[in-house]
Structure formats: structure tokens, C-alpha cells
Amino acid sequence: MHEVAIVGYGPVGATLAALLGRLGVDVVVFDKNFEIYPMPRAVGFDHDAMRLFQCAGVSEAIRPFIEPFREEIYLGADGRLLQHFKHMPKPYPLTWDPHFTCDQPGIERELRTQISSMPNVRVHLGYEFQFFEQHADSVSIHLQNESGQPETFSAKYLVGCDGASSAIRSQLKIDLENLNYDEPWLVVDMKVKEAYLDKLPLTNVQYCNPARPSTLICCPGNHRRWEFMKLPSDSPDALIAEEQLWELMSPWINPGEADIWRAASYRFHALVARQWQDGRVFLAGDSAHQTPPFLGQGMCQGLRDAGNLAWKLHHVVSGRAQESLLKTYSQERRPNVVATTQLAKDCGLMISERDVPKASARDEEISSATAGLGRIINRQDLIPPFEAGFLETSAPLSGSVFPQPVAITQSRSPVLMDDLLPPCFHIVLLADQVNQPDLDEICTVASQLGIFVVAVQEKILPDDSRPNQLLHMQETIPLIKTYLMNGSCIGAIVRPDHYVYCGVTDTQNALDAMATLAAKLQFQN
């Protein structure tokens, strides 16, 4: 019997498999398709997702398929600036750029290559899910193999990453909450010839034009994406015809200046499953939620699901936590997804307004309120922290994402901090705020509880020791120090997925919080 079974081998299923594989979990993956889906899908992800790719071991391998995401502007019906989505100022809190554009199939290929080297992850392609049966201590997964023959596998837990039309969600009879965005769009990927790239906008643009709402995204290299809202007057398939595609492109580019790479029609939805867990079965990615693409959060939402589930499943199957820990998955992720999807929907409604008087009134209102400069929005500030779940919700910094600096140690050249840490809970402390006897006591207790200790120092000294459960490190840029001091904390207990369990304000607070954490992991109700 396997520990975790995953149905669906898209980016979410593959990322979950890679994260679990790196944690040593016995995983089996199924997908009915042999090949990676070739048509246009996600073209962006944020620094949280990049951090997960780092944890999955593919952050360097995917570099040929990504570029930093350019800033984005919204233009009104008459071309005036309505909104400007800017990057957060440097230094970036996770060191990675705040947002990336990408070629999704390239990323998926690298994830699959990484997984192929993991002996504890077995992948079965050409296997179509039929149904599952839940038992007291396992799930039976019934599939049809590549030869059309039935096969059954057993696992302790099953995760459905099987997309928007999820068969697993259907068997569970789980309804989708409709957040009221449902519009047909056409997505077109072009490879623009080098000589003509400069004639196109250098930023990403949302054209909030009621005549035909549309989008232009600058993707890696010479890849450019256009998205066009379909109009009631459009025939169902005519826009896919090459002649019609070039007609849509004519305001920007002409035949001979670019090549049509691929095109597909989609309905952009704002839907969230009302329930994400049923016993030993979980939903993740598009099977749990579908987000309009206007904030670049569609794939990110699913990747965050994978990051949240991975450490919790690992803790439970390894005996480090009670099974009730898994209930916090939907407690944390669903409200976060609803809030983020609502924001994406609001952007979509702004872009998709087709009533000319309403669009003109919108433009005039924004222009008047901003003296014609448009609204300035930091994209990363829009993603909310966790407010419930496996957290000390009353503690400072609880539910926020812990920063990742470049770290310097005595034994290593500069490296991203996460690459130095084992996949467990850790307590990060400002060394200049904790005296040596207190640090020794914290280390003793942390060692007993399996919590790793990080002491952030102003300077690494030649005689700094590094016991098994203690890392002395220095930040090249004081990301952690600034973050903790802004929260009036001397340290924080950080979960394996890099969300903060709680901030701590003094030594006794740290000791009490570690004891509470250990009790919660082992004796949850």
C-alpha cells in the first residue's frame, strides 16, 4: 500500500509529488494522458510558487522557461491609464523576483524529470481514474490502465489534482461556490520575430475596451500572449481560424512579423469547491477552485495547495502528527483562495465591462480620483495571510509568509536560506536579542521536540559552532531582522511550508510556544 496517491499529473499534481518525494513519502501518481497538455495555459506565477519550485528541487532547471514578470497597466476605453500593478520595492522578501512569466509545459517537463529520479514516487501514465472506495485506514483507487484493463491500487490518502472537471470531486458530490464570473475568452500564443518585438508594448497591458476587452502579456523570449474576450456576435469556432486570428492581431502585429504558435478557447470562471476534504480524500488545484487569470494567480493557488498538503501529509504518515492536522488544510487554503479569487474576479469585471456608458463612467471616476495618474497597486500586497488553521492566531506575525534571505554561514558560500534548513518546524531568532544561556535553553528544548534552531547574527565568527539542531547564519540583506522587528518580535516559529506559526517576543514566550506546538501536533482534538 502506498502512503499517498495523486490523480492528475499537471503542474499541481507534479509539484505535490515532487515535494512529497523529497520528503521521503511513498507516492503513486496517475494520469490518463501520456503527454503534457500542449495548449496555452498558465503564463505566470509568483515568488511563493518559485519558493515551492525551489523546495521541489527544480528552481535552477526551470530557468530557461521563465523571465521576471513585467509590470502591468490597465488602459480605459479611450486609452487613459486606470491602474498600474507595480512590483514591490527591493529588497524582495523571498529574494526571488515577486512574479515570473513562464512556459508552463517547460516547467512541467522539469518537474517530471526531477520526479523520475525519485525511487519512492511511481508514475503511471495512460491510467484513467474510474472510482475510489474509502476504508477505515486506506483508499482503494480503481483505474483503467493503458491497455483498457482494470487495476486497483491502495493508499492511505488520495489527492484529486484532476482538473476543473474533476471526477473525484464529482464522486464526492461536492458543489462549487460560484463567485459570479463566467466569460468566454480566446487565448492566442505568438512567437514574434526579433525585428518586430520593439513595436509591441514593453509592459503587460489590460485593454479595458468595451468594444473588445483584451490582454497582452510579455512572456519569455519572443513569446507574446493575447487574450480576447469573445463577443455574443462571434461564431463559436470562427475566431480560431487563422484569418480571424490575424484580424484580431491587426492593431499590434501583422502576418510575416510573427508566427501563430497555438490558440484555444476557454471559459474563465470564479469557482471554489465548498468542501476540500472527505475523510482520506482531498481536492487540490483546479479540482478545488478555478480562478480568472487576471492576477496571475490561477496556477499559484494550486501550487500553494500542494505546499500546504505536502508537509501535513508527511507529518501524519511519518507519525509526527495526529491525523486531525489534515483538517487544517481546507481551514487555511479555502478562505485564502476565496479572497484571492474575489480579487481576480474584480479585476476581470473591470476589464470585461462591455457597457459603453458604464465603462466611460468607470474611467472618469478613476481618473478624477487619481488626478489622471491611475491607481497604483502592489500585486503582492493583495495575497492575504492565513487567519485560521494550524497557527497561534493571537500571536504576532501568525499566518504570514516568513522571508527568505541569502544566508552566509561559516561552512557554506552564500545560499538561499531554505536550502540550509531541514523540512521541519524551525525557530528563527535574532541572536543579538537572546543571550547565550537563553539560546542554550531554547536549543535544548527544541532538540527534544524536533524543532530546528536558526540564530541570525550580525556577523559570522570563525568559532561559531553548529550542532545538529542549530544553524548560525548571517543575512546579506536584513530581511529577517526587519520583518521580526516590524512585528515587535525577537523570533518566530516557522512551519515547514514557510508560513509563520507564531512570532515570539522573549525567551519564555519562545519556550511556551514550542511546548504548545508539540502538544498540538500530537494531541489535537
SESEMAR-167791 format. One record per residue (C-alpha): x negated, y, z. Coordinates in steps of 0.02 Angstrom, whole numbers, plus 50000, padded with zeros to 5 digits. Layout:
// SESEMAR-167791
XYZ/...
//
This chain:
// SESEMAR-167791
500005000050000/499375017349955/499425031950076/500135044949955/500985042849786/501175057649668/502365057749520/501835070949394/500065074649336/500215092949286/499185106349374/500085104449541/500035085449545/498225085349488/497705098449616/498585088949756/497735072849700/496035081249694/496245089249866/496835072849944/495455063449854/494125074849927/494885071650099/494705052750077/496565049050063/497095033749961/498115041349818/499045034449667/499675045949528/500945042649391/501425052449236/502475047149087/501355056648967/499605051548914/499055068948860/499025086048941/500505096548887/499855106748738/501135120948727/500975138248808/501245138348994/500355147449137/499035160449089/498645167249262/498265162749442/497665172349594/496225171149717/497195159549834/497335147249690/495495149449646/495065145449826/496055129249808/495115125049648/493525128249748/494125115949881/494565103549744/492775104749679/493145112349507/492855131049528/491235130549428/491875118249297/493375129149251/492355144949221/492385142849030/494295143449038/494555158849146/494215177549150/494625190949279/496405196949253/496535214549187/497645227449269/499435228649209/500555243149161/502425244449134/502995256048995/504765262848985/505955263948839/505085279548773/503325273548815/503075282948978/502135274449121/503305266849250/502185255349354/500355251249369/499875234849451/498115237649513/496835226149591/496455228049775/494865237949805/493215229149832/492575220249931/493795206549885/494395196850039/494075179649965/492535185349865/493405178549709/494215191149593/496005194449651/496775187249493/496225177349341/496895173849169/496655156249106/496885142548979/497945130349080/497555114548979/495685117749004/495925118749192/496955102849193/495605093649096/494295098449225/495425093049367/495675076249283/493805074249255/493495077749439/494835065249491/494125051849377/492565051449487/493575048149646/493715029449684/495135032449808/496265040649676/497045029549544/497955037149396/499255027949290/499725036949130/501175031249022/502155026449178/503915033449183/504735035549353/506395026249373/506905027449556/506245025749733/506805017049891/506395023450065/505965011650207/505535014350389/503665015550357/503485016950167/504225021549999/504415009549853/504185018149685/504945009449534/504235013849364/504185007949185/502405005249127/501635009348958/502214992548890/504004995748944/503894983249087/504494987249264/503194989449401/503374993849584/502115002449696/502175006149882/501535021449975/501765029250145/502315045550065/502935051049894/502725068549820/503755073649670/502755085349558/503825080349410/504345097349347/505895107949328/507005093249278/506325082649421/507045065049425/506515063749607/507485079449654/508975072549557/508935056049651/508895065749815/510405075949754/509565092049809/510365107949744/509415123049678/509745140149752/509985152349607/509155169249635/510035175849479/508765177349342/509075166449190/508495173349023/507845165548861/506105170948805/504915166448665/503075163848709/501755165748573/499885162548591/498745170348461/496885169048425/496405186648371/494935188948255/493485198048335/493565213248221/495365216848273/495305214748462/494965233248489/496575238448403/497565229948542/497865236948718/496435233748839/497635230948985/499105219349008/500715227948960/502545225249003/503615234248873/505235238348964/506075242448799/507935238348791/507805235448604/506705220048635/505875217948807/504145210548782/502465207048861/500645207048805/499345197748909/497465198248878/496885180348900/495105173048898/494055176748745/495075181148592/496665173148658/498135185248673/499885180748729/501505189248679/503165185748762/504795191848683/506495191648762/507745183048649/509255193348599/511045187048578/510885190648392/509395178848372/509745161948296/509135147748409/507625142248307/507295156148184/506025165348293/504865150348293/504685151548104/503015159048056/503805173047954/504855178448102/503385177348222/502375189248113/503855201148106/503885201648296/502005204348299/502015218548172/501915232848299/500255225648360/499435214548231/499615208248053/499315191947959/497485189847922/496985198448085/497435183748197/497985165648191/499565158948271/498965145948396/500595139748472/502355145748512/503785139248617/505475144748683/505835144548870/507165149948991/506395159949132/507265155149294/507265160549476/507745144549566/507235136949734/507705119749799/508735120849957/507805106050032/505985101150003/505865085250107/506925069950132/506105057750251/504505052050167/504835060950002/504285078749962/504515090749817/503135102349755/502855114049609/504225116449479/505235102149554/505445113149709/505515130449629/505455139649464/504795157449462/504915170249322/503155173749257/503135192549284/501985192249437/500885178049376/501465167549524/502295152649440/500825140649445/500135148949602/501695144549700/501475126149658/499615126349696/499995133649868/501215119249894/499795107149856/498605115949976/499905115650115/500385097450092/498625090750068/497935094350241/499545089450329/499685072750240/497845069650277/498055073550461/499565062050475/498905046950379/497235048150471/498085048650640/497535066250683/499325072550697/501075066250726/502225063950576/503275078750630/501875090150568/502545086850392/504175095750435/503215112150438/502865110850250/504555117450198/504665128850351/503145138050288/503245136550100/505085138950061/505325156350138/503675161750060/504235155549889/505955163649904/505175180449946/503885179449806/505155173349679/506305187649726/504905199949689/504545191749522/506405192149481/506495210649523/505055213849402/505955203349273/507575213049293/506625229249269/505795222849111/507355214349043/508575228949056/509455229948887/510745243248927/510045259048848/510845271748969/510305261349119/508535259649052/508435278549023/509085281949199/507805269649270/506385278149178/506935295549230/507135290549413/505405282749423/504595296949327/505385310249438/504915301049599/503095298949546/502795315549456/502625305949295/501165295449360/502135279349385/502185268249539/500515261349596/500645243549663/499315231949732/499825214749667/499025205049811/499945215249943/501575207849879/501235189949936/501955188250112/501135178950258/501925163950341/503155168550477/503605151250543/502895133850545/501285126950619/500735143550693/500675153150855/501885165750783/501715178050927/499815179050909/498925192450808/498465187950628/499545172250634/500115166350463/498915177250364/497535170950250/495795170650327/494455179250221/493025170350136/491365179650130/489725174450054/488805166750201/486965166150245/486285152650359/484545148050413/484555132150309/485515137450152/485415150650019/486955162150009/488525152049978/490395154349992/490895150950171/492185137250134/490815126750055/489955125850226/491475120250326/492165102750354/494015100550309/494675102750486/495275116250603/493925128650647/493755143250764/492805158150695/492065170250823/491115186550815/489515181950905/489215199550967/490905198951057/490565182551151/489155179751274/488125163751265/488925154751416/490655157951345/490125152051172/489395136251250/491045132851340/492055135651182/490895123951087/491075110451220/492975111051217/493045112451027/491925097251007/493085087051118/494585092251012/493775090150841/493765108850805/492275116150711/491505132350777/490835146350670/489845160350752/489725175650640/488135185150682/487435201750632/485795193250587/485245175250575/483735172150685/482395159050647/482765149350806/484655148450780/485175130550815/486575121550725/487355107350824/488565096250731/490075106550780/489305124150768/488815134650620/487865150950640/488135162050489/487935179850431/489085188750309/488325197750161/489825209450172/490775210650339/492435203650278/492745193150434/492195206550556/493325219650475/494795207550468/494625202350651/494325219750718/495835226350623/496835213250718/496015217850885/495305200250895/493605192650934/494015177250831/495335166350752/495825148150743/495955143850559/496885129150483/496115117650352/497095127050217/496315143550275/497895150850349/497675157750524/498465147550664/498155162050783/496975176250820/496105176150990/495705191351096/494495184351226/493655168251283/495085162151393/496325165751254/495245155151137/495165140651260/497035141151293/497435142051107/496345126951067/497205116951204/498915121851138/498395117350961/497815100051013/499435097051107/500485102450958/499565091050839/499775075650947/501415078551039/502595088150926/504455085250954/
//
